[in-house]
Amino acid sequence: MEFTTLQIGIEKNVARIALNRPEVRNALNVTMIKELTEAVDWLDARDDIHVIEICGNGKSFCAGADINYMKDIANNGYIQNLEDAKRLSKLFKTISFCNTPIIALVHGHVIGGGNGIIAACDVVLAETDTVFAFSEVKLGLTPATISPFVIAKCGEAMARDTMLSGRKFTAQEALKFGLVNYVGTMEELNKRLDYYTDNYLAASPEAIRDCKQLIRSVCGHDDPYSPVFDMTSALIANERMSPDGQERMKKFLEK
């Protein structure tokens, strides 16, 4: 498969997906959302891929939504916004329900939807200086479509702390919250990445698949058709159309 917003490398049984829009700090747009969903599905369906790694080229892992993408969102009607929100939700579900273990390697900034990507991954490794934020409330919005995955991973207390305020927080705080599993220098992260990868490759792919399903089932997160995903998509679509959301997005875009 060919992609315009991603770089994919495959070595033996390991695939690495690099978000590849470094000029905009790998900000999400419609194409990247679609391609990342397709890439994870494609790699998960391959019998020869036993580990998937996701990283970002350039200065940041993912800076949230692309400015031009946000301009389109602000001008779209409700139906278009609902369809867009469902595409975002599908991306996070695809990562979360992937049978192949996924490791995220993050640096720079992880903003908004970038946190949805990593919350849906199995293991997240963060460079020491990485900055995180759920900044949606400052735009008159909520982190709706990512919330099922973030709250499932980190809990209500973390959501109240970071989502309500929209504040920036550090990699050490993200570690405390459980959003990331390990913090270190890039050299340390690469060693840790190899450590996890080696352990996954030493395990049975079928047993890992069953174990991922087991974890989802025990935790009650095993229904990809749960109404919560439709609810969160409808919520963000309504917020984008609200007077407050429209005004705040307009002010942000004017900056």
C-alpha positions as CSV (number, residue, x, y, z in Angstrom):
1,M,0.0,0.0,0.0
2,E,1.1,3.6,-0.7
3,F,0.6,6.5,1.7
4,T,1.1,10.2,1.4
5,T,1.1,11.2,5.2
6,L,2.9,8.1,6.6
7,Q,6.2,6.3,6.2
8,I,6.1,2.6,6.8
9,G,9.1,0.4,7.2
10,I,9.0,-3.4,7.7
11,E,11.9,-5.5,9.0
12,K,11.3,-9.2,9.6
13,N,8.2,-9.3,11.9
14,V,8.2,-5.7,13.0
15,A,6.4,-2.8,11.2
16,R,7.0,0.9,12.0
17,I,4.5,3.6,11.1
18,A,6.0,7.1,11.1
19,L,3.5,10.0,11.0
20,N,5.1,12.0,8.2
21,R,3.9,15.6,8.1
22,P,6.8,17.2,9.9
23,E,6.2,20.6,8.5
24,V,3.0,20.8,10.6
25,R,4.3,18.7,13.5
26,N,2.3,15.7,12.2
27,A,-1.0,17.5,12.8
28,L,-4.0,15.4,11.9
29,N,-6.0,16.0,8.8
30,V,-8.6,13.9,6.9
31,T,-6.0,12.1,4.8
32,M,-3.8,11.2,7.8
33,I,-6.7,9.9,9.8
34,K,-7.9,7.8,6.9
35,E,-4.4,6.5,6.0
36,L,-3.4,5.6,9.6
37,T,-6.7,3.7,10.0
38,E,-6.0,1.8,6.8
39,A,-2.3,1.2,7.7
40,V,-3.1,-0.4,11.1
41,D,-5.8,-2.5,9.5
42,W,-3.5,-3.7,6.8
43,L,-0.6,-4.5,9.1
44,D,-2.9,-6.3,11.6
45,A,-4.2,-8.5,8.8
46,R,-0.7,-9.7,7.8
47,D,0.4,-13.0,9.4
48,D,4.1,-11.9,9.2
49,I,3.7,-8.7,11.3
50,H,3.9,-9.5,15.1
51,V,4.7,-6.0,16.4
52,I,3.6,-2.5,15.2
53,E,5.5,0.7,16.3
54,I,4.1,4.2,15.8
55,C,6.3,7.3,15.9
56,G,6.4,10.8,14.4
57,N,8.9,12.3,12.1
58,G,10.3,15.8,12.8
59,K,10.0,17.8,16.0
60,S,6.8,16.4,17.4
61,F,4.8,13.2,17.6
62,C,1.4,14.8,16.9
63,A,0.3,18.4,17.5
64,G,-3.5,17.7,17.3
65,A,-5.7,19.0,14.5
66,D,-4.2,20.7,11.4
67,I,-5.2,24.3,11.0
68,N,-6.7,23.9,7.5
69,Y,-8.5,20.8,8.8
70,M,-9.9,23.0,11.6
71,K,-11.0,25.7,9.1
72,D,-13.0,23.0,7.2
73,I,-14.5,21.8,10.5
74,A,-15.6,25.3,11.4
75,N,-17.3,25.7,8.0
76,N,-18.9,22.3,7.7
77,G,-22.5,21.5,8.5
78,Y,-23.6,19.0,11.2
79,I,-23.7,15.9,9.0
80,Q,-20.2,16.5,7.7
81,N,-18.9,17.1,11.2
82,L,-20.6,13.9,12.4
83,E,-19.1,11.9,9.6
84,D,-15.7,13.4,10.5
85,A,-16.1,12.6,14.2
86,K,-17.0,9.0,13.3
87,R,-13.8,8.8,11.2
88,L,-11.8,9.9,14.1
89,S,-13.5,7.4,16.4
90,K,-12.9,4.7,13.9
91,L,-9.2,5.4,13.9
92,F,-8.9,5.1,17.7
93,K,-11.1,1.9,17.7
94,T,-8.9,0.4,15.0
95,I,-5.8,0.9,17.1
96,S,-7.4,-0.2,20.3
97,F,-9.0,-3.4,18.8
98,C,-5.9,-4.3,16.8
99,N,-4.8,-7.9,17.5
100,T,-1.2,-7.0,17.1
101,P,0.6,-5.3,20.0
102,I,1.3,-1.6,19.2
103,I,4.0,0.5,20.8
104,A,4.0,4.3,20.5
105,L,7.2,6.3,20.7
106,V,6.5,10.0,21.4
107,H,8.4,13.2,21.6
108,G,7.9,17.0,21.3
109,H,4.2,17.6,21.6
110,V,1.2,15.2,22.0
111,I,-1.9,17.4,21.7
112,G,-5.6,16.6,21.4
113,G,-6.1,13.7,19.0
114,G,-2.5,12.6,19.4
115,N,-3.4,11.5,22.9
116,G,-6.2,9.4,21.4
117,I,-3.7,7.6,19.3
118,I,-1.4,6.8,22.2
119,A,-4.2,5.9,24.6
120,A,-5.4,3.3,22.2
121,C,-1.9,1.8,22.0
122,D,-0.6,-1.0,24.3
123,V,2.6,0.6,25.4
124,V,3.7,4.3,25.2
125,L,7.3,5.4,25.5
126,A,7.9,9.2,25.9
127,E,11.0,11.4,25.6
128,T,11.7,13.3,28.8
129,D,10.8,16.8,27.4
130,T,7.5,15.7,25.7
131,V,4.5,18.1,26.4
132,F,1.0,16.8,26.5
133,A,-2.4,18.6,26.5
134,F,-6.1,18.1,26.0
135,S,-6.7,21.6,24.8
136,E,-10.2,21.1,23.3
137,V,-12.0,23.1,26.1
138,K,-10.1,26.2,25.1
139,L,-11.7,26.0,21.7
140,G,-15.2,25.5,23.1
141,L,-15.0,21.7,22.4
142,T,-14.4,18.5,24.4
143,P,-12.0,15.6,23.8
144,A,-15.1,13.6,23.0
145,T,-14.0,10.9,20.6
146,I,-10.7,10.2,22.4
147,S,-12.3,10.1,25.8
148,P,-13.4,6.4,25.9
149,F,-9.8,5.4,25.3
150,V,-8.1,7.9,27.5
151,I,-10.4,7.3,30.5
152,A,-10.3,3.6,30.0
153,K,-6.5,3.8,30.3
154,C,-6.0,6.6,32.9
155,G,-9.2,6.9,34.9
156,E,-11.6,9.6,35.9
157,A,-9.2,11.5,38.2
158,M,-6.8,12.1,35.4
159,A,-9.6,13.2,33.1
160,R,-10.9,15.7,35.6
161,D,-7.4,17.1,36.1
162,T,-6.3,17.5,32.5
163,M,-9.4,17.5,30.3
164,L,-11.4,20.1,32.3
165,S,-8.5,22.5,32.5
166,G,-7.0,21.9,29.1
167,R,-3.6,22.5,30.7
168,K,-0.3,21.3,29.5
169,F,1.4,18.5,31.4
170,T,4.8,16.8,31.4
171,A,5.9,13.4,30.5
172,Q,6.5,12.6,34.2
173,E,2.8,13.5,34.9
174,A,1.7,11.4,32.0
175,L,3.7,8.5,33.5
176,K,2.0,9.1,36.8
177,F,-1.4,9.2,35.1
178,G,-0.7,5.9,33.2
179,L,-0.9,7.6,29.8
180,V,2.7,6.5,29.1
181,N,4.6,3.5,30.4
182,Y,8.2,4.8,30.3
183,V,10.0,8.2,30.2
184,G,13.7,8.7,29.2
185,T,16.1,10.1,26.7
186,M,15.7,9.0,23.1
187,E,18.6,6.6,23.5
188,E,16.9,5.1,26.5
189,L,13.6,4.9,24.7
190,N,15.1,3.0,21.7
191,K,16.6,0.5,24.2
192,R,13.2,0.2,25.9
193,L,11.5,-0.2,22.5
194,D,13.8,-3.1,21.6
195,Y,13.1,-4.6,25.0
196,Y,9.4,-4.6,24.5
197,T,9.7,-5.7,20.9
198,D,11.9,-8.7,21.8
199,N,9.5,-9.8,24.4
200,Y,6.5,-9.6,22.0
201,L,8.5,-11.5,19.3
202,A,9.3,-14.2,21.8
203,A,5.6,-14.8,22.6
204,S,2.9,-16.6,20.6
205,P,1.1,-14.2,18.3
206,E,-2.1,-16.2,18.8
207,A,-1.7,-16.0,22.6
208,I,-1.1,-12.2,22.4
209,R,-4.2,-11.8,20.3
210,D,-6.3,-13.9,22.8
211,C,-4.7,-12.0,25.7
212,K,-5.7,-8.6,24.2
213,Q,-9.2,-9.8,23.8
214,L,-9.2,-11.2,27.3
215,I,-8.1,-7.8,28.7
216,R,-10.8,-5.9,26.8
217,S,-13.4,-8.4,27.9
218,V,-12.5,-8.4,31.6
219,C,-12.4,-4.5,31.5
220,G,-15.7,-4.3,29.7
221,H,-14.1,-2.6,26.6
222,D,-14.7,-5.4,24.1
223,D,-17.7,-4.0,22.1
224,P,-16.6,-1.9,19.0
225,Y,-20.3,-1.2,18.4
226,S,-20.9,0.3,21.9
227,P,-23.3,3.3,21.8
228,V,-20.6,5.4,23.6
229,F,-18.8,5.8,20.3
230,D,-21.9,7.2,18.6
231,M,-22.6,9.4,21.6
232,T,-19.1,10.9,21.6
233,S,-19.2,11.5,17.9
234,A,-22.5,13.3,18.1
235,L,-21.3,15.4,21.0
236,I,-18.3,16.8,19.3
237,A,-20.3,17.4,16.1
238,N,-22.8,19.5,18.1
239,E,-20.1,21.4,19.9
240,R,-18.4,22.3,16.6
241,M,-21.7,23.8,15.5
242,S,-22.5,25.6,18.7
243,P,-22.1,29.5,18.9
244,D,-19.4,29.2,21.5
245,G,-17.5,26.6,19.6
246,Q,-17.8,28.5,16.4
247,E,-16.6,31.8,18.1
248,R,-13.7,30.2,19.9
249,M,-12.5,28.3,16.8
250,K,-12.7,31.5,14.8
251,K,-10.6,33.4,17.3
252,F,-8.0,30.6,17.4
253,L,-7.8,30.4,13.6
254,E,-7.5,34.2,13.4
255,K,-4.4,34.0,15.6
